[in-house]
Amino acid sequence: MAVSTILSITGTGAGIPFTGEFRPLGLFESKFYERPRKPYGSSCMNGHHFAHHKCIWRIPSNRNLNSKSKDSSLVLAIGKENVSKDTDDMYDELFNKYGKVVFRRKDQKPQIAVELANVASQVKAADIKVLFVKPLVYWTRFFIITTAFSRPQIDAIGSKIRDLAEKKYGRVPSGDTKPNSWTLLDFGDVVVHIFLPQQRAFYNLEEFYANATPIELPFENQPPFRG
Amino acid sequence: MHVEVTTPTQQQQRTFIQMRTVLKVVDNSGAKKVMCIQALKGKKGARLGDTIVASVKEAHPNGKVKKGKVVYGVVVRAAMQRGRCDGSEVKFDDNAVVLVDKQGQPIGTRVFGPVPHELRKKKHVKILTLAEHIA
């Protein structure tokens, strides 16, 4: 296989290994070559393979892209003649070399997530689960999934979590303001889901994120159903 | 479609999602195609990340929504390009929508295909959590 040079338009220099999640975008175009449209077999983040017929086009700007936002980095394969088949192999190579997502070991310390889960348990929320989803989902680090039994309780959990996050960490959530049967609070790297029991069974997020490593909580979990 | 990076006059300019636009449904709520009857925000039409009112035109036989029902939807893929804050633009090959109820809760439980993370800014994080792939 021909050697491919991989150029990253993040402007950070060649010394840094390729960081950020490498999402196979399907066919994307660049200024240097045009590719005919073809059905493209790519693998999604969970390691499944799905045939992706649609093209997603990203038209990068000439300016220096911010290297911090992982999604704005664009990878070009230069020096390859037959691009469409080899790019598959290139992706696989990269996956094997760097892993699906590169993250630092100390990201694993879930202090804020455990704190928020603590608060939830004080309000008698049931079946609290904290999942470390960074390997699967690049846009957040932790999910906290919890069940509440009534709308006022959802409200109470929500406001307690908001207060603690604001006081201690200075973070304001962007989420629902009115309590809903599925209330979501988005703190950037931590996302809190508060369900009613039937919604939790309906959406079944644990099954969807079954590959995420759960984080142990220092208190006992309440049993999911009471009464 | 063989697209080149050239000046806009040589490429097909896609535009907004407006009344009578048929969109694909990409969740498992039961509907297959909906037709937009109103774009809730925007004078010219809806874009990526906006909510629309739509009427179900085609549905699976045993789904949660039936043909003819009026539903709300969030546009998750649009053929019209949308600018991002870093200067790049995203556009997809089709127009796709995820059905939600009036409060914004998704009716289906899974979302298929890629979704952009413009949805996060628009407070549709629920759809992001149900999505299988994020562009």
Interface residues (C-beta under 8 A of the other chain):
Chain A: R23 L25 E29 S30 K31 E34 P36 R37 C44 M45 N46 H52 K54 C55 I56 W57 R58 I59 P60 S61 R63 L65 N66 S69 D71 S72 V137 Y138 W139 F143 S174 G175 D176 K178 N180 S181 W182 L184 D186 V191 H193 F202 Y203 N204 L205 F208
Chain B: M1 H2 V3 E4 V5 Q81 R84 D86 G87 S88 E89 V90 K91 F92 D93 D94 Q103 G104 Q105 T109 R110 G113 P114 H117 R120 K123 V125 K126 L128 T129 L130 E132 H133 I134 A135
